[in-house]
Amino acid sequence: MSHRVYIDSILEPVVALWCLEEASWCLEEDGDSGYGKGLRSNPVLRWKTDHGISSEPTALHRQFFNCRQSPDLSIIEDYWSYPKAHVRKRPHWTDELVDELA
């Protein structure tokens, strides 16, 4: 997911509404750099800063980065190991083999 897609599809329509609330909350994301972790020039990080979202523990609206591909945040990640293992069994994939297996 690109920065722009994340901002347009998740932050603006959903998280921006949460930012209007007076209640304390924490946005938990996996450690993917697309979510605003890292460089200050990251547009997602700028968006979060502009909307008062901080990693400071005392902030009203906080963010927390979990580990990359966290199964807690994306439970489907566990299921990709089975097809990946199947693909790795074959050292070479020909068009004919792909057609046969499909």
N, C-alpha and C positions, 0 to 999 in steps of 0.2 A: 504494500500500500504506500503510495507516495505521500509526501507531506501535505500537498494540496488536497488530495482525496481524504486524508484523515481529518483535516480541518473542515472541509466542506460536508463530509458525511457523518462525522461523529462530534467533533468539538462544537461547531456552530449550531447545529440543530438540537443537540442534547445537552452537552456540558455547559454551554453558555447559559442555558436556563437554570442549571444548578447554581451557577455563579451568582444569580440574583437572590438566592436564598440566604437567610441569616444563620442557618444551621451549619454546623461543622460537618465536613465530609472529606473523604480521601479518594482520589482517583488512582486506582491500582492498574498499572500497565506492565507488560513484560519489558525486558531490557532492550528491545529493538530500538535502534537509533532513530528510526522514523518518528518515534513518539516524543521527541524533544530532548533526548539525553545527549549530552556532548556539547558541540559547538554552540556558542552564543548566537551565531548567525542562523541557527536552525529556526525556520519560520514557525514550527510547532512550539518550540520553547518561547519564542517571542509572543505568540498568541496566548500561551498560558500565563506568562508574566503580565501581559496587558489585561488579563481577566482576573488577576489576583490569585493565581494558583501557584503555590510554592512548595518546595521540598522541606521547608523549615517545619520542625515538629509543632511549633506553636501557632502556625498559620491556620486561619479559619478554613480555607480551602487548600487542601494539601494534595500532593502527588507522591506516589510511591512506585519505584521501579522494582519489579520482581525479576527473577532470573529469565533469561531468554527462553522462548518457547515453553513457558511455564505451563505444565499440565493443569494447574489450577485455573488458569485463564483460558486455556484452549484445550479442552479435554480430547478433542479429535487428534491432537498431536500424537497421542499414544498409539492410535490405530494406523498411522502411516508406517510404523516399523514393519508391519507384515508385508505390504506390497513392496516396500523398499528391499526387504530381505529376499523376496522372490526375484526381483529384478537383478540383484547382485549375484544370484546363483549362476547366471549365464554370462560368460565373459564377452560374448559377442552377439549382437542382435541384428539379424538380417531382416529385410522386408518380408521375406517368406515366413520366417519364424513368427514375426509379429502378427501377420495375417492368420497363421495357423492357431496361435494362442488366443487371438481375438475371437 
